[in-house]
Amino acid sequence: MYRQIIIPDSKSYLLNLPANFIGRQVEIIAFPVEDKKKADDKYSVEKALKFFKKYAIDFGRVVKWKREDLYE
């Protein structure tokens, strides 16, 4: 498989295929793609915030204790 993402600067594009493609049936598809990295970054930040809000701990209610108290 050979995949290349480009930003064309004209209506025509010259495609150089690898040597092992010669004499074989090849499918060529062209379609616009989104900038996946930006979309993934936004999703991962939102996912992390949702996770931390769900499992947030209120440390104000934590009772302080001493190690000696364990042995009483």
C-alpha positions as CSV (number, residue, x, y, z in Angstrom):
1,M,0.0,0.0,0.0
2,Y,1.2,3.4,-0.8
3,R,-0.4,6.5,0.7
4,Q,0.6,10.1,0.3
5,I,-1.2,13.2,1.6
6,I,-0.5,16.3,-0.4
7,I,-1.7,19.9,-0.7
8,P,-2.0,20.5,-4.4
9,D,-1.2,23.8,-5.9
10,S,-2.8,23.1,-9.3
11,K,-5.6,21.0,-10.9
12,S,-3.1,18.4,-12.1
13,Y,-0.7,16.2,-10.2
14,L,2.0,13.8,-11.4
15,L,2.1,10.6,-9.4
16,N,5.2,8.5,-9.4
17,L,4.4,4.9,-8.4
18,P,6.8,2.4,-6.7
19,A,8.4,-0.1,-9.1
20,N,6.5,-3.0,-7.6
21,F,3.2,-1.4,-8.7
22,I,4.2,-1.7,-12.4
23,G,2.0,-4.2,-14.3
24,R,-0.5,-4.5,-11.4
25,Q,-4.0,-3.1,-11.1
26,V,-3.8,0.1,-9.0
27,E,-6.7,2.1,-7.5
28,I,-6.2,5.8,-7.1
29,I,-8.6,7.8,-5.0
30,A,-8.6,11.6,-4.2
31,F,-10.7,13.2,-1.5
32,P,-10.2,16.1,0.9
33,V,-9.1,15.2,4.4
34,E,-9.4,17.2,7.7
35,D,-6.4,18.0,9.8
36,K,-6.8,14.9,12.0
37,K,-4.2,16.0,14.6
38,K,-6.2,19.2,15.5
39,A,-9.4,17.2,15.8
40,D,-7.7,14.5,17.9
41,D,-6.0,17.0,20.2
42,K,-9.4,18.7,20.9
43,Y,-11.1,15.4,21.6
44,S,-8.3,14.2,23.9
45,V,-8.4,17.4,26.0
46,E,-12.1,17.2,26.4
47,K,-11.9,13.5,27.3
48,A,-9.2,14.2,29.9
49,L,-11.3,17.1,31.5
50,K,-14.3,14.8,31.6
51,F,-12.3,12.1,33.3
52,F,-10.8,14.3,36.0
53,K,-14.1,16.0,36.7
54,K,-15.7,12.6,37.2
55,Y,-13.1,11.3,39.6
56,A,-12.2,14.5,41.4
57,I,-11.4,14.1,45.1
58,D,-12.2,16.8,47.7
59,F,-9.1,16.8,49.8
60,G,-10.7,19.3,52.2
61,R,-12.6,16.4,53.9
62,V,-9.6,14.1,54.3
63,V,-8.9,13.4,58.0
64,K,-5.4,13.8,59.1
65,W,-3.9,10.8,61.0
66,K,-0.7,9.7,62.5
67,R,1.0,6.4,62.0
68,E,0.9,5.7,65.7
69,D,-2.9,5.9,65.6
70,L,-2.9,2.7,63.5
71,Y,-1.6,0.6,66.4
72,E,-4.0,1.7,69.1
